[in-house]
Amino acid sequence: MRDVEVVVIGAGQAGLSSAYHLRRTGFEPDRDFVVLDHSPAPGGAWQFRWPSLTYGKVHGMHALPGMELTDADPARPSAEVIGAYFDMYERTFDLRVRRPVDVTAVREGKGGQLLVESSDGVWSTRALINATGTWDRPFWPRYPGQESFRGRQLHTAQYTGPEEFAGQRVIVVGGGASGTQHLLELAPYAAATTWVTRHPPVYRDEPFDENVGRAAVALVEERVRQGLPPRSVVSVTGLPLNDAIRQGLKDGVLDRQPMFDRITPDGVEWEDGRRVEADVTLWATGFRAALDHLAPLRLREPGGGIRVEGTRAVADPRIHLVGYGPSASTIGANRAGRAAVRDIRRLLGTEPVAA
């Protein structure tokens, strides 16, 4: 067993922001803190994004603290751009991320310590920053008849590009950024497309700047303060009314239909009897927070979420959730990493060297 002051789980934007602020306030990697990441390489969830998602299409990416992302080629795949940026960031600030390491459980230890069980052994720590994100928990809603569908069903996490849908009738479910991006990409290849969402889409005809981001973060914060499962930041910002979206509306590709009521062997059906036949259903229905390893600590509220104040779990002040709810975006992650480290230094009885 190894002892440290702080364990950071996850090396996406939230985990790296937290590690940066730990380093900046006097914590030494390996001696005082450790970052455990289950991914095979730097880049967080970005490394798994589909190749056709170029950097120019990325929705509201903000630089990590202390190092700008400059001169990125908008035509280059975002997985490559951001993966290289995160890699340089880790090396520049000597964060010494350990990977691939799978954290299986966090339990109560002796003397107020937390035990972090992982594929790299057990770590004993006084504080924990959880930055595991959502990519590992794609959300699949359930509808009557779903098992009877004879075609293919996949989640956006499995999307590799538009070519695989050539000549097929495709239903895209979901009104977020990934759903619309996939729909616009695959429409020229598919025989037919149908777009269904639970709520009518909201379009934003203004730039996604820091003020818009902060307003969105504030809305999500209120839910987690109440112990409810968080909504994504993107879900409250609306869809950017860019040239691609405008063209999709003009061409009729973004012709939104209300959510169907059941799935049939050959497609979907609404309560009024209307049907659409399909070969593929693409579920662009988002993700849920990957927090199963925290289950032994029983942090969840009756409402299903983990109640947090800022980033601190109300039920256990040793634990901070960064990249959860309001800090799931880069702008939120940067602010949250700093706040988490400030609180942890207070918990450990050491004032920050720098704010």
LINDA-V434181 format. One record per run of one state. SS is the DSSP state (a for helix, b for strand, c for the rest). FROM is the first residue (numbers start at 0). LEN is the number of residues. If there is no record, write none. Layout:
{{SS & FROM & LEN} {SS & FROM & LEN}}
//
This chain:
{{c & 0 & 1} {b & 1 & 8} {c & 9 & 3} {a & 12 & 12} {c & 24 & 4} {b & 28 & 1} {c & 29 & 3} {b & 32 & 4} {c & 36 & 7} {a & 43 & 5} {c & 48 & 5} {b & 53 & 1} {a & 54 & 3} {c & 57 & 19} {b & 76 & 1} {a & 77 & 15} {c & 92 & 5} {b & 97 & 1} {c & 98 & 4} {b & 102 & 6} {c & 108 & 1} {a & 109 & 3} {c & 112 & 1} {b & 113 & 5} {c & 118 & 2} {b & 120 & 10} {c & 130 & 7} {b & 137 & 1} {c & 138 & 7} {a & 145 & 3} {c & 148 & 3} {b & 151 & 4} {a & 155 & 3} {c & 158 & 3} {a & 161 & 4} {c & 165 & 3} {b & 168 & 5} {c & 173 & 3} {a & 176 & 10} {c & 186 & 5} {b & 191 & 6} {c & 197 & 5} {b & 202 & 2} {c & 204 & 5} {a & 209 & 16} {c & 225 & 2} {b & 227 & 1} {c & 228 & 4} {a & 232 & 5} {c & 237 & 1} {b & 238 & 2} {c & 240 & 2} {a & 242 & 9} {c & 251 & 4} {b & 255 & 3} {c & 258 & 3} {b & 261 & 3} {c & 264 & 2} {b & 266 & 3} {c & 269 & 5} {b & 274 & 3} {c & 277 & 2} {b & 279 & 4} {c & 283 & 3} {b & 286 & 1} {c & 287 & 4} {a & 291 & 6} {c & 297 & 2} {b & 299 & 1} {c & 300 & 3} {b & 303 & 1} {c & 304 & 1} {b & 305 & 1} {c & 306 & 1} {b & 307 & 2} {c & 309 & 2} {b & 311 & 2} {c & 313 & 2} {b & 315 & 6} {c & 321 & 3} {a & 324 & 3} {c & 327 & 2} {a & 329 & 19} {c & 348 & 7}}
//
